[in-house]
Amino acid sequence: MFRRTRNLSMMIGMTPSKIKVAVTLSPGLVERARARVAVGEYSSLSAFVEHAIGCQLAAEADFDSIIDEMLDATGGPPSAAERAEARRLLDGSAA
């Protein structure tokens, strides 16, 4: 069943392929992003922002994966005693 909405192509219950959001950015970032759009690196400011968010999420997932691999290779998360020793060393009280 179809119902007229703001987006005439949407069916009831369908998720839109894109969702419009408003964000607040510093003028310098917007200027730099628009420059990338102006030279044709991206088709629009929205495309640039979508790419940047995708890259950030992928980087975080990669980081989580690396941490998991490191924990597996070293026997898991540090124990309470290991954390205490690390804190002591980082606080400079080891000297």
HURA-V410820 format. One record per residue. N is the residue number from 0. BURIAL is # if it has 24 or more other C-alpha atoms within 12 Angstrom, else .. D_FIRST is the distance of its C-alpha to the first C-alpha in Angstrom with 1 decimal. Layout:
N:BURIAL:D_FIRST + N:BURIAL:D_FIRST
This chain:
0:.:0.0 + 1:.:3.8 + 2:.:6.8 + 3:.:10.3 + 4:.:12.4 + 5:.:15.9 + 6:.:14.7 + 7:.:12.5 + 8:.:11.9 + 9:.:10.3 + 10:.:6.9 + 11:.:6.9 + 12:.:9.7 + 13:.:11.0 + 14:.:14.7 + 15:.:16.0 + 16:.:18.7 + 17:.:21.1 + 18:.:21.7 + 19:.:24.0 + 20:.:26.9 + 21:.:30.2 + 22:.:33.5 + 23:.:37.1 + 24:.:39.5 + 25:.:43.2 + 26:.:44.1 + 27:.:46.1 + 28:.:43.2 + 29:.:40.9 + 30:.:43.8 + 31:.:44.3 + 32:#:40.7 + 33:.:40.4 + 34:.:43.6 + 35:.:42.0 + 36:.:39.0 + 37:.:41.6 + 38:.:43.4 + 39:.:40.3 + 40:.:40.0 + 41:.:36.5 + 42:.:33.9 + 43:.:33.3 + 44:#:34.3 + 45:.:30.9 + 46:.:31.6 + 47:#:35.0 + 48:#:33.8 + 49:.:31.2 + 50:.:34.0 + 51:.:36.4 + 52:.:34.2 + 53:.:33.5 + 54:.:37.2 + 55:.:38.1 + 56:.:35.8 + 57:.:37.1 + 58:.:40.7 + 59:.:40.2 + 60:.:38.9 + 61:.:41.9 + 62:.:44.2 + 63:.:42.9 + 64:.:43.4 + 65:.:47.0 + 66:.:47.8 + 67:.:46.7 + 68:.:48.8 + 69:.:51.8 + 70:.:51.5 + 71:.:51.4 + 72:.:54.4 + 73:.:56.4 + 74:.:55.8 + 75:.:53.0 + 76:.:52.8 + 77:.:56.2 + 78:.:57.9 + 79:.:59.0 + 80:.:62.5 + 81:.:61.2 + 82:.:59.1 + 83:.:62.2 + 84:.:64.4 + 85:.:62.0 + 86:.:61.9 + 87:.:65.6 + 88:.:65.9 + 89:.:63.4 + 90:.:65.0 + 91:.:68.3 + 92:.:70.1 + 93:.:71.0 + 94:.:73.9
